[in-house]
Amino acid sequence: MGLEFLARVRRSSLIAGLVIALAIAAVAPWKLAAGFTAGLLWSLVNLALLQFIVLTMTGAERGTPAALTRLGLAFAGSLVLFGAGAFLLFQLPAMALAAGFTLPFLVLTLKGASMALLESALWRRLTASRWQSALVLLVLVGGIWFGVDHFRTAPRAIAQGTESTQPEKPAGAHESAAAPEAKKPEGPKEFSNLIGIIAEGAIHKAEETHTEVPAWAKFLEHFEVIIYSLFVALLISVVSISVANNWTMIPGPLQALLETWVEHAYNFFTGILGPKYGPQLVPFLGTLFVYIYVMNIFGLIPFMHSPTSNLNVTVAMALTVFVYVQFMAFKELGFLGWLDHMAGSPRDLVGWALVPLMMPVHLIGEIAKPISLSCRLFGNIFGEDMLLVGFATLGVSALSALHLPFGLPLHVPFMFLAGIITAPVQALVFTMLSTIYFLLMLPHDDHGHGEHAEEAHHHAH
């Protein structure tokens, strides 16, 4: 699966998305179709930008002035893209945007699964003869027809069942007095977690007994995400300290895993930042990756919760990166050097003339970096959680549709996808962009650019 495969995924996602958007527009308000289309296009452009950034950073021309210029333009495009995403969140339905955003990932999963199936021995046995192939085709068509027919009639059946279960109003009663206050429909919620269940149980019991809600229940409800974040940090610290205190010459599985990770992280970050600044920043950037990755996969554990699906956590980490980047810039460049960097490093008359333009642009760019970091990580992990909730709800609905004694675990394949692809990729993207922010702010003399260091520094910004 290379670039050609990704291009086919984008093309198939675009075609399928437009068909779905037209179907939504025919039976639902136009805002749902517009939101779905906007989310799809946003996701496709974001994937194209990420592919461009990765190819530029790993290609043969990496480190050259032209490559740095392309990277700068790509990051500027990312900022514009995330600004447009924030604007769309206030204008169009969030769930429609999330559905459009996740469609390319669903197409990627289905294409990968279909390729694995078509190349398997099981598929060759099923299609060994024409009769077996015809039977497989009949089963697939029947299953698709049944699913489409069910989902076409399910909303109507649910609505009729809701109407039939409502109690009849007594004759002569006033409409306003007899009818209870209508409740607004609630959107999909995340999976229940242990702390939320404990807090909600205490609050519900207090409401039933008309007593005051315990202070500890309010604390758990308010600081639920922070508690999970601290628990993940404590878990990582305990494992790391335990391995460090029991270090042996012949490593066990966990020690070997940590040694391999530290070696790869050191080589990766040092290769980007250079031999001077790389070793200084490896502990921070390596810890950042591990922390984000564990928080991403933590929500896949039953009754646990991913702290990175909350914007408060991602903003806090992005602000930490922002403060550290500015601290390193002041430390290495000094205040005057930092001002020179923000002004675009003017060295001639044209450069000084552009200072009133370049200074605000660079300042806005620095401020926008934590916004893009936090929104990207939050949006992807929150969208992943909503996707799992949606498919789990769909699997539970099979109880009534198929008359089964249990629901279908439709969300389980996406849990493996999230743990294997989404969680590490999002942690890597956050950490890699943080590394690039350090690279763009620090002096370039030690990054192997030689005599072109200052020119590359100028073009990258």
N, C-alpha and C positions, 0 to 999 in steps of 0.2 A: 504494500500500500504506500504509494509515493504521492508526488504532486498531481499526477494524472488522476489518481483515485480521489484526492481532495477536490479537484476541479469537477469531477463527475458528481461528487456529493453536493457541491454548491449548485450545480446546474439542476440536479434532481430536486433539491430543496426549493429552488426558485420556481420550478414548474409546478411541483406539488403545492407549494404555498399559494401561488396565484389561483390554482383550482379551488383550494380550500377557502380562500378569501372570497371568491365569487359565490361559492355555496353559502358562506356565512352571510354575505350581503343579500342573498335572495330570501333568507328566512329570519334575519335578525337586524337590529339597528345598524346603521352604517358605521357608527363609531367602533363597534366590535370588529367589523371587517377592516376598517382603517387601522385600528390598533394592532390586529394580527399582522397585516401587511407591513406596518412600520417596524414591529418587532422582528419580523423575518429579515427585512432589508438591513436593519441595524446589526443583527447577528451575522449576516453574510459579509457586510463591510468590515465588521470587527475581526472576523476570521481571516479575511484577506489581509488586513493590516498586520495581524499577528504573524501570518505566514511571511509577509514581506520583511518584518523586523527580524524574525528568526533566520531567514535566508541571508539577509544583509549581514547579520552578526556572525554567521558561520560560513559565509562564502569565501572565495579566494581573495576578494578585495577588502575583507574586513580590516578596519584600522586605517584605511586610506581616507583622505579628505572627502572624496566623493561618497564613500560609504557613510561617513559621519554626517554628511549633508543629508543623505537620504534618510538616515535614522532620525535626524532632527525633524525633517518634514513628516515622517511617519508618526512621531510622537505628537507633533502639532495636530496632525489629522486625528489622532486618538483623543486629544483634548476636545477638539471640535465635535467629534462623534459622541463623547460622553456628555458634553453640554447639550447636544441635541436630544440624547436619551433622557436627561433630566427634564428637559422641556416637555417631551412627549409624555412623561409620567404624570404631569399635571394636566395634560390635555386629553388623553385617551385612557380607556380602561386598563388598569395595571395587569389584570389577568390575561387580557387579550394580547398585550405586549409580551408577557412572559411566555404565552403559548407560541407566538411567532418566533420568539428568541430561541426556544428549545427545539423547534422543528428541525434545523440542520443537524443537531446532535442526535435526534431520533433517527433521521435518515442515515447518518453515519453508522449508528448501531445496527440498523436493519441491513444496510449494505454489507457491513463486516460480517454479520451473522449469516446472510445469504451466501456470501462467498465461501465462508467456512462450511456451510451445509452442502453447497454444490460440489465442493471438492472432497467431501467425505465419502467413506465407503458405504455408509447407510444410504445416501442418496443414489449412489450407483446401483445398489441392490434394489431400491424402490423403483428405479426407472430402467430396470434390466430388460423389460419387454414393453410392448405398446399397451397391453392390457393393464399392466401395473401403472404405467404413466397416466393412462386415462383415468384410472381409479384415484390416483393422487390428485389429478387436476379436478375431478368431480368433488372430492372432499374439500379442497381449497375453495372452490367456487361456492359450494354449499355453506361453508363456514363464513365466508365473506357476506353472502346473501343474508344469512341468519343474523349476523352482527349488525348489518346495515338496517335490516327490517326492525330489529329490536330497538336500536338507538333512535330510529325514526318514530316509533310508537311509545317509547318509554316515557318521555316528558308528558304526553297526553294521559297515559295511565296513572302516572304519579299525581297529576293535577286532579283527575277524577277521583282517585282514592282519597286525596286530601279533602275534597269537597264532601264526599260521602261520610267521612268520619266526623264532620263538624256537627255539634249538637243543634237540634232545631230550636228556633226561638219561640217562646211562648206567645200565644195569640194575644194581641193587644199591647204587647210590650213595645216600648219605644226603641227605635233602632239605635239611638245613641246610648241608651242605658243598658241594653241587653248585650250589645256587641263589645267584646273586650278590645282593648287598644291593639291595633294591628302592629305586629313586629316587623321591622325591616329585615329582609333576608340578609344573612351574614355570609361573607365570603369564605373560601376554604381556609382552614386553620392548619398549623403545623402539627406534627405528631405530638401526642402527649408525652411529657417527660416526667421523671421521678419528682423533681422539685416542684414542678407545676401541679402535679397530681396532689401532693401533700398540701400545698398552699391552697389550692382550689377546694379541697375537701374541708379544710378548717374554715374557710370563708363561707362555704355553703352551709356547714353545720351552724355557724354563728347566725346566718340569715334565717335558718329554720327555727332556731331557738330564740331569735330576737335578742341576741346578746352582742356585745362588742367583739369585733374581729381581733384575735390575739395579735400582739405586736410582732411575734416571730413569723406569723403567716404573712403579714404585710411586708416584713423584711424579705422573706423568701420570694414573694411575688415581685417585689420591686428590683431586687438585686439578683434575680435568677441567672441572667447571662454572665454577670461578673463572677458569680460563684462557680459556674462551669469553666470560665476562663482561668480562674485561679486554680481550680482543681486540675486542669490540663497542665498548667505550668508546674504545679506541685508534682504531678505524675512524672513529667519529663525530668524534673530535677532529681526525684528519688531514683529513677532508673539510671540516670547518668552518674550520680554519686555512688550508687551501688556498684556499677561496673568499674568506676575509677578506683574504688577502694579494694576491689578484688581482681586487680589487673594481673594477668599471668603471661608468661612467655609463650605458652601454648593456648591460644584464645579459644574460648567457647563460642557457641553460635552467636550470642548477643554481642560479645566483645568483638568478634570478627565483623559483624554487621556495622557496629559503630566505627571500627577502624576503617572499613571500606568507605563509609559515608564521609568521615573526616578527610580521608585522602582525596576523594573525588571533589568534595567541597573546596578544599584548599587549592587544588589544581584549577578548578573552574573559576573561582573568584580571583585568584592570582593571575590567571590568564587574561582576565578582563581589566583588572585594576593595576596590574603591574607588580613587580617585586617589592616596591616600596610601600604602597598603601594596601595591597592585597592581604598580607599577613595580619595587618592591624584590624582589618574589617571582617576577616573570616569568622571570628567568634560571633559577631553581631549578626551577619547575614546568614550564617549557617543555623544559628539558633532561631532566627526569624523564619526560615523555611520549615524547620522541624515543628515549630510552634503552630504555624498556620496549617501545616499538613495534618497534624494530630487533631486540631480543632475542626478541620473540615470533615475528617472521617469519624469524629466522635458522635455526630448525629446519626450515623448508620448503626450504632449500637442501640439495641432496644431500650427505651425509656431514658435515653440520653439526648443531648441537644448540641447542635453545632453553634458555638458562640459566633463564628464568622457569618452566620446568617442574620446577625443583628448589626445595624449600621454603627452603633456606638462602639463596638469592638473594632471594626475595620477602620473607623475614623481615628481611634486612639492609636492603633499601630501605624497608620499613615502619618499622623502627627509626630510620632516618635521618630520615624524615618526622616521627616522634614527637619525636625530640630537637630538631629544628629548630622545630617548633610550640611546644614548651615553652620553648625559648630565646627565641623572639619574644614569647611571653606574659610571661616574666620581664622582658624588655627594655622592653616597652611598658606593662605593668601594674605592675611592681615585685612584690616578694614579698608585700606586704600585699594588693595588688590581685589577685594570683594566688590567694591564700587566700580573698579575698572572692568571686572567681569560682567557686572550688571549693565554697564554702559555699552557692552559689545566689543571691548578691547580696542578702542579707537587709536589708530596710529597715523592717520593722515587727515587731510582737511575734510574729505567726504565722511570719514568715520566720526569725526567730532561733530559734523553737521547733523548726523543721524542719531546722536546721543539722546535728544529729546524724544525720539521715536523708540529707540532700542531699549532705553531704561524702563519705561512703563511695560513694554512687551515682555521683557525678561522678568520683571517683578510679578506681573500677572501669571506668567508661566510657572514661576516658582510656587505661587500660591495655589495654582490649579493642580500641581502634581499630587498633593495629598488628597485632593478631591477625586481625581481620576483613580488613584490607587484604591481608596476606600470604596468608591461606588462600583468599581469593576469586581472586586472580590465579593462584596455584599450581594450584588445583583446575580452573580453566577451561583453562589451557594444558596441564596434564598430561592432562586428559580429552580435549582436542583431539588430543594426540599418540597417546593410546590408541585414539581413534576411527580415526585414519589407519592405525595399525598393524593394527587389526582388519580394515578394508576391504582393506588391502594383502594380508593373509594370506588373506582370502576370494578375492581375485583370483588369488593363486598357486594356491589349491586348484582353480581352474578348469582347470589343466593336466591333472589326472587325470580330472576330471568331464566335460569337454568334448573331451578329447583334442586340445588345442591345442598348437602349438609354443611358445606364450608365454602368460604370465599376463595376466589382464584388469586394466588400471589403474583399478580401482574407486575408489581413494583420490584420484585426481587431481581430480575435482570438489570434493571436500572440502578439498583443498589451496587451491584458489582461494577457497572459502568462508572458510577460515581466514585467508588473506592479506587478503581484502577486508573481511571483517566482524569475525571474532573478534579478530584481532590489534589493529586500531585501536580497537575498542570496549573491550577490556579495558585497553588503555593509557589511553584516555579516562576510563574509570570510576575507575581507580586515581588518576589525576591530579585528576579532578574531586572525588573524596572527600577527597583531600589538601587541595585548595583550600578545601573546606567546613570542614575541621578548623581551618585557619588562620582562616577567617572567624568560626567560633564561639568562638575563643580570644582574638582581638584586640578592642580597643575598637571599639564600633559607632558612635561619634559621627561618623566620617568615611565611613560607608557609605551616606550619603544617607537615613538613617532619620529625621532631624530630631528632633522632640520625642518621637517614639515609640522612639528608639534603645534606651533602657534597658529599656523594657517588652518590646521585641522580643528583646533580649539575654536577659532573664529567661525568656521563654516558650520560646526556642530550646533552652534547657538544662533 
